[in-house]
């Protein structure tokens, strides 16, 4: 019974070839139990009998007998090759097992190739197979699991033949390192698409969470170095230094056309002006033709007059247009009705020129005032443009941290001002008219919270493009500033470095 059981275990173990530590230990104790069992079964005579204990005798152990000589004789006789190996029975007894050293190729967790390299026994040592001279150049290629976040131009992706292909600066960087250090890797995106921030409950998200949980060995992305992240993961030497965070907002529209001067007044005003112009020219022609006091109807009266003019429609329109210039309109109509029409046109033209000049000056002034925001102070000092960084980024952590520090400074100053243990003279030193601690970042953080934090750069860019003008809408604050029809104002207030992250093996 024991032999059959041992053979079945032996067959299954060798079929798998690769044993775990628990399987090796189980095989050892199985061979030991089988050896002792076979020795006991094959002992001559009665073998090992039961022990009868009598408490009334001087020697309570009576009736038991062990054939030790037969036991020792049976050990080498029953010492067959077991699952683990064969026992060597001498002064120092041990398991004489034979180990087969093989080169195993494992891909994607599956054994693809097994090739025998050498055999080891306790008596002969290592014996190499043909074609192998030494146990060198047989090291397996290390494979790392790498987590990343898609963020152009550092990491981008495309789909080719239903397969996701990654490319970008970080992809080229890790490929170059792979060629130098000779390893393989598997790249995947963080499930939530975030870099990694510390939540209020002490847990992480994004790439940092994948590294802490052990789902990934390396993180490759444009990840900024932060104090909280350094306590959870290790960073490499920075490969990209970024000074300043950009403000991305709607670009002003400049229309360069030959009819730019016409944009000063609304189209209905221009249509009314054109109607008045043609109407005046036609009235001058009619009054000059039918009025009994015009030059056409009294040529004898004005025969000696050098300034004579017959107002046709052509002459009437020319008179109206030249009257608006410093040169003047020339000879005026002779009739009273014609002169009344001309005077009315002169007054109308004076008002139109004055209105156009005033609107032109205001039009150019407003365009100059609508210049883009140039700094963070400009953005904080207005209320028409909403602004916010992307959720879970280092920029958001920066503003949140600055707001918390201002709140702590305010608490310290308030506690000092309301401290009853201070004397009147010491308390008088704290009595100031103005607020002694800046609250700029506190107000900005409240404005960002009300505006709402976008989750991706694409969402931020869409909100910026949806803005009506440069003075209203949304402005994005962050390290990335790409896209058409937007303008980036660089405000250098924060030093950031981008590195590659590694799992913290010191933990």
Secondary structure in CASP SS format (residue, H / E / C, confidence):
PFRMAT SS
TARGET T0000
AUTHOR 0000-0000-0000
METHOD secondary structure of the structure
MODEL  1
X C 1.00
X H 1.00
X H 1.00
X H 1.00
X H 1.00
X H 1.00
X H 1.00
X H 1.00
X H 1.00
X H 1.00
X H 1.00
X H 1.00
X H 1.00
X H 1.00
X H 1.00
X H 1.00
X C 1.00
X C 1.00
X C 1.00
X C 1.00
X H 1.00
X H 1.00
X H 1.00
X H 1.00
X H 1.00
X H 1.00
X H 1.00
X H 1.00
X H 1.00
X H 1.00
X H 1.00
X H 1.00
X H 1.00
X H 1.00
X H 1.00
X H 1.00
X H 1.00
X H 1.00
X H 1.00
X H 1.00
X H 1.00
X C 1.00
X C 1.00
X C 1.00
X C 1.00
X C 1.00
X C 1.00
X C 1.00
X C 1.00
X C 1.00
X C 1.00
X E 1.00
X E 1.00
X C 1.00
X C 1.00
X C 1.00
X C 1.00
X C 1.00
X C 1.00
X C 1.00
X E 1.00
X E 1.00
X C 1.00
X C 1.00
X C 1.00
X C 1.00
X C 1.00
X H 1.00
X H 1.00
X H 1.00
X H 1.00
X H 1.00
X H 1.00
X H 1.00
X H 1.00
X H 1.00
X H 1.00
X C 1.00
X C 1.00
X C 1.00
X C 1.00
X C 1.00
X C 1.00
X C 1.00
X C 1.00
X E 1.00
X E 1.00
X E 1.00
X C 1.00
X C 1.00
X C 1.00
X C 1.00
X C 1.00
X E 1.00
X E 1.00
X E 1.00
X C 1.00
X C 1.00
X E 1.00
X E 1.00
X E 1.00
X E 1.00
X E 1.00
X E 1.00
X E 1.00
X E 1.00
X E 1.00
X C 1.00
X C 1.00
X E 1.00
X E 1.00
X E 1.00
X E 1.00
X E 1.00
X E 1.00
X E 1.00
X E 1.00
X E 1.00
X E 1.00
X E 1.00
X E 1.00
X C 1.00
X C 1.00
X C 1.00
X E 1.00
X E 1.00
X E 1.00
X E 1.00
X C 1.00
X C 1.00
X C 1.00
X C 1.00
X C 1.00
X C 1.00
X C 1.00
X C 1.00
X C 1.00
X C 1.00
X C 1.00
X C 1.00
X C 1.00
X E 1.00
X E 1.00
X E 1.00
X E 1.00
X E 1.00
X E 1.00
X E 1.00
X C 1.00
X C 1.00
X E 1.00
X C 1.00
X C 1.00
X C 1.00
X E 1.00
X E 1.00
X E 1.00
X E 1.00
X E 1.00
X E 1.00
X C 1.00
X C 1.00
X E 1.00
X E 1.00
X E 1.00
X E 1.00
X E 1.00
X C 1.00
X H 1.00
X H 1.00
X H 1.00
X H 1.00
X H 1.00
X H 1.00
X H 1.00
X H 1.00
X H 1.00
X H 1.00
X H 1.00
X H 1.00
X H 1.00
X C 1.00
X E 1.00
X E 1.00
X E 1.00
X E 1.00
X E 1.00
X E 1.00
X E 1.00
X C 1.00
X C 1.00
X C 1.00
X C 1.00
X C 1.00
X C 1.00
X C 1.00
X C 1.00
X E 1.00
X C 1.00
X C 1.00
X C 1.00
X C 1.00
X C 1.00
X E 1.00
X C 1.00
X H 1.00
X H 1.00
X H 1.00
X H 1.00
X H 1.00
X H 1.00
X H 1.00
X H 1.00
X C 1.00
X C 1.00
X C 1.00
X C 1.00
X E 1.00
X E 1.00
X E 1.00
X E 1.00
X E 1.00
X E 1.00
X E 1.00
X C 1.00
X C 1.00
X H 1.00
X H 1.00
X H 1.00
X H 1.00
X C 1.00
X C 1.00
X C 1.00
X E 1.00
X E 1.00
X C 1.00
X C 1.00
X C 1.00
X C 1.00
X E 1.00
X E 1.00
X E 1.00
X E 1.00
X E 1.00
X E 1.00
X E 1.00
X E 1.00
X E 1.00
X E 1.00
X E 1.00
X C 1.00
X C 1.00
X C 1.00
X C 1.00
X C 1.00
X C 1.00
X C 1.00
X C 1.00
X C 1.00
X H 1.00
X H 1.00
X H 1.00
X H 1.00
X H 1.00
X C 1.00
X C 1.00
X H 1.00
X H 1.00
X H 1.00
X H 1.00
X H 1.00
X H 1.00
X H 1.00
X H 1.00
X H 1.00
X H 1.00
X H 1.00
X H 1.00
X H 1.00
X H 1.00
X H 1.00
X H 1.00
X H 1.00
X H 1.00
X H 1.00
X H 1.00
X H 1.00
X H 1.00
X H 1.00
X H 1.00
X C 1.00
X C 1.00
X C 1.00
X C 1.00
X C 1.00
X C 1.00
X C 1.00
X C 1.00
X C 1.00
X C 1.00
X C 1.00
X C 1.00
X C 1.00
X C 1.00
X C 1.00
X C 1.00
X C 1.00
X C 1.00
X C 1.00
X C 1.00
X C 1.00
X C 1.00
X H 1.00
X H 1.00
X H 1.00
X H 1.00
X H 1.00
X H 1.00
X H 1.00
X H 1.00
X H 1.00
X H 1.00
X C 1.00
X C 1.00
X C 1.00
X C 1.00
X C 1.00
X C 1.00
X C 1.00
X C 1.00
X C 1.00
X C 1.00
X C 1.00
X C 1.00
X C 1.00
X H 1.00
X H 1.00
X H 1.00
X H 1.00
X H 1.00
X H 1.00
X H 1.00
X H 1.00
X H 1.00
X H 1.00
X H 1.00
X H 1.00
X H 1.00
X H 1.00
X H 1.00
X H 1.00
X H 1.00
X H 1.00
X H 1.00
X H 1.00
X H 1.00
X H 1.00
X H 1.00
X H 1.00
X H 1.00
X H 1.00
X H 1.00
X H 1.00
X H 1.00
X H 1.00
X H 1.00
X H 1.00
X H 1.00
X H 1.00
X C 1.00
X C 1.00
X C 1.00
X C 1.00
X C 1.00
X C 1.00
X H 1.00
X H 1.00
X H 1.00
X H 1.00
X H 1.00
X C 1.00
X C 1.00
X C 1.00
X C 1.00
X E 1.00
X E 1.00
X E 1.00
X E 1.00
X C 1.00
X E 1.00
X C 1.00
X C 1.00
X C 1.00
X H 1.00
X H 1.00
X H 1.00
X H 1.00
X H 1.00
X H 1.00
X H 1.00
X H 1.00
X H 1.00
X H 1.00
X H 1.00
X H 1.00
X H 1.00
X H 1.00
X H 1.00
X H 1.00
X H 1.00
X H 1.00
X H 1.00
X H 1.00
X H 1.00
X H 1.00
X H 1.00
X H 1.00
X C 1.00
X C 1.00
X C 1.00
X C 1.00
X C 1.00
X C 1.00
X H 1.00
X H 1.00
X H 1.00
X H 1.00
X H 1.00
X H 1.00
X C 1.00
X C 1.00
X C 1.00
X C 1.00
X C 1.00
X C 1.00
X C 1.00
X C 1.00
X C 1.00
X C 1.00
X H 1.00
X H 1.00
X H 1.00
X H 1.00
X H 1.00
X H 1.00
X H 1.00
X H 1.00
X H 1.00
X H 1.00
X H 1.00
X H 1.00
X C 1.00
X C 1.00
X E 1.00
X C 1.00
X C 1.00
X H 1.00
X H 1.00
X H 1.00
X H 1.00
X H 1.00
X H 1.00
X H 1.00
X H 1.00
X H 1.00
X C 1.00
X C 1.00
X C 1.00
X E 1.00
X C 1.00
X C 1.00
X E 1.00
X E 1.00
X E 1.00
X E 1.00
X E 1.00
X E 1.00
X E 1.00
X C 1.00
X C 1.00
X C 1.00
X C 1.00
X C 1.00
X C 1.00
X C 1.00
X E 1.00
X E 1.00
X E 1.00
X E 1.00
X E 1.00
X E 1.00
X E 1.00
X E 1.00
X E 1.00
X E 1.00
X E 1.00
X E 1.00
X E 1.00
X E 1.00
X E 1.00
X E 1.00
X E 1.00
X C 1.00
X C 1.00
X C 1.00
X C 1.00
X C 1.00
END
